[in-house]
Amino acid sequence: MKTLAFPLSLMLALSAAAAEPKADAPELAPGRALFGQFCANCHGPRGEGGTGPNLTDKIFLHGGSKEDIAKVISQGIPAKNMPAWSAILKPEQIAQLSDFLHAQIGLNLKTPEAPKLVLSVNHLPKGTLEKPLLLRSFVEAYDLDATVLAHHGLAERSPDYNPATGKETPSKLYPLLKGLPTGNAVNFGDRLSYVFDGTECRLLYAWSGGFLNMKDYWGADAGGERKGFNYLPRMEGKLFFMTSGKEPLAIKGEEAAAPKFRGYRKVAGAPEFFYDLGKSRVHLLIRPGKDEGSLVCAYRIDAAPQGLSFTFDDKVRPAISCDKGSWQGNVLSLSAAEATAFSLTFKANR
Ligand code: HEC
């Protein structure tokens, strides 16, 4: 008997050691493999945590004994999104998993930080010929003259306004922003970009070789670094057309009135703007011309029973041709029939 005592206690000691293998012990391989297959998605590849909690620390809300762990695995915690595995895994597999997890307790692997939400903004949005891009944006006023921007009130300055009292202080005036707030900037890829202004209802300028860099306006990646008051989008590319002078379009028999922007619809992807001039509804679709550095303004005008005329500024006239009507100097006249649909082609004037 005595001779047996020593080997028996040694065997017990060995089996006690075998009951607490190290986390990387080979006998835990089946549990580790099952974990990788069924659990890693939520708890991380090594149990370090993910959407499910870290299983390598010593914090076990539902108990840290092998039995507790096996129970959680088989029954799950449905209210907290921990699935029940008893229908999927055999009891021996659940035991292998709980052996593996139990051995991992105290490893304290670091839970990876959740990836930070980064606002990803492409500051250089672009359209294509087939799918033009329309951005309603602040835009540069460049050196457009005051007659072009007649309805913008650019000569005015805005008085200080106190939201608490609702009062304005007319003696305290702020300079107006440099940009125009009602730009409809449209891009057809590198071929053509233009700005149609929603206040003047007018093509202001056109460029090629890029569109707008929105960084100062939209801010940088992390949602900041917007530049104080100087947040106009910067133009990319090269201006080739700039308008000038008074609104050229006059409907015969209509008194000159401020244009009223009504909206736009898409025609083969490109915006067709419409606005009212007195009682006439004007539709204007602007697309790239046949040649580089040109554009076509396709007009449709609903009610111009006596026809219409365009009187172009000297700086603009040489750039323009029309598929209808007759010219006298800078004045283009169209009959009522011609006014229903015609196209102006604009070439570079700078
Ligand atoms: C869909 C995601 C998901 C999957 C897959 C998943 N778990 Fe969980 N698990 C959780 C969540 C969430 C909790 C936390 C529940 C709570 O807060 O009570 C959790 C808790 C646990 C706990 C209890 C932890 C504690 O603090 O007591 C154990 C043990 C556990 N999971 C083991 C597993 C095992 C083993 C597997 C694979 C067979 C597995 N989990 C698969 C989401 C998951």
Residues whose N, C-alpha, C, O or C-beta is under 5 A from the ligand:
A	BS01	HEC	F38 C39 C42 T51 G52 P53 I59 F60 L61 H62 G63 I69 V72 I73 I77 K80 N81 M82 P83 W85 L97
